[in-house]
Structures are given as structure tokens and as C-alpha cells.
């Protein structure tokens, strides 16, 4: 059948009407995707094929044979908080960051992780470049930080530095370090009590001597004005030798 005289098709219109387009750009991706695979379109024949899923970019740091660092940066770093073993100081040590930056990014305050979210976002992950630490060394460092924290809770009068010294001397054995610290603190408290008792004893002695001196001074005053017999006031006891000696020192004109 021929086209009528009034039909003037535009270029390409007849092909679009009677032929199947070879453009596969709008082809849908198959709905079934096996685990660990992704559908990828071939650039040449525009067909989909299954390929292995690309691993997310993670932090990878290695040390070359010559000792030079081979560090790569990361897009994002997250840390799942273990509230039994993790400490804020340990996390900062592990990721080479600081406490304020972690608190600001995750919107919590205080040194305790009780107010922190379950998953912490590490600040400035693109700038993180550090050597791949030994997992065992990281675990030991976090464990020791927790011991220092707990030691300060048991002995609040000790600073963190003092607590660390006790733990180091005890080879990081908490019970042995606590026993040693308790002995030292008990000895210091006992020494303070003895010192206080001695001070109180000396104070009482000075009070007694002062009273005796006062009585002796009264006797001398009466003797100087001719009152009493032999310089003794009725009802007053004889001054003690110590008071008599103090009286002589204060009044050189006194004669025996």
C-alpha cells in the first residue's frame, strides 16, 4: 500500500513507525540479584551481567619492606561501642583522634560512653593515616586504660598517674596493685593519726604548763605586795617545778 499524496514523512519517522528501535538504554535491571553479586551493564553490547560486588572502601594501611608507610584514606569509619570494655580514651587512642572531636561529632558530653550512641562516627576519616596496629596490642591498651579507670574509682584519692604506677609495679594485676595501694594508704592514715595524737598531747602539755605558770605568777604577785605567808595564797597549790622554772625565766629578779 502506497502512501497518500499528502503524507510527507519526516526523516526517521518511517523507520520509527515500522522498525523496532535498537536502543536498550531503558531496559530494566533483572529483579533477582544473588548474594554477593551485582548486575552490571556491558558498555559494548548493553547487556547486563552478574559480577562480584565491589567491597566498600575501607581503611587499609600496610608497611612496605623498606619500612615506608603505605597508607590509604577512608570515606567513613564507624566504631560499634562495647560498653563493657570500651573507653573513650581507648577509642581515641585506637583511631588517633581526640576526645573533643568525637564528642562534638556524635553529640554527647562527658568522658563516659553511657551517653554516647551505640555506633560512634570517627571524625575526619579522610585524614586518618596510621599504621595497622596489632589487634592484640590494641586490646591490651584498651584493657589497661579500663584498669586505670577502675583503680581510680576504688581509690579516689589517687590520680590516674599514681594508679598507673601501682598497676605497672604489679605487672598490671589489679588485685595485687590494689592490695599494695591499700597498705600504703592505711600506713599514711595511721601516720597522720599518730602525728595528730602527738600534736594533741603536746598541746595539752602546753596548756597544763600555762595554767601552772599563771598560778605561779599569782603567787609571786601576792608575795611582792606582802600578802600571804611565804608568798602562798590560801587554797592554792604549790607551783610545779616546771612552772617555777618558767617563773624564774620570766622574772630574773626572783630569788629562791
Buried (B, 14 or more C-beta within 10 A) or exposed (E): EEEEEEEEEEEEEEEEEEEEEEEEEEEEEEEEEEEEEBBBBEEEEEEBEBEEEEEEEEBEBEEEEEEEEEBEBBEEBEBEBEEEEBBBBBBBBBBBBEEEBBBEBBEBEEEEBEEBEEEBEBBEBEEBEEEEEEEEEEEEBBEBBBBBBBBBEEBEEBEEEBBBBBBEEBEBEBEBBBEBBEEBEEEEEEEEEEEEEEEEEEEEEEEEBEEBBEBBBEBBEBBEEEEEEEBBBEEEEEBBEBBBBBBBEEEEEBEE
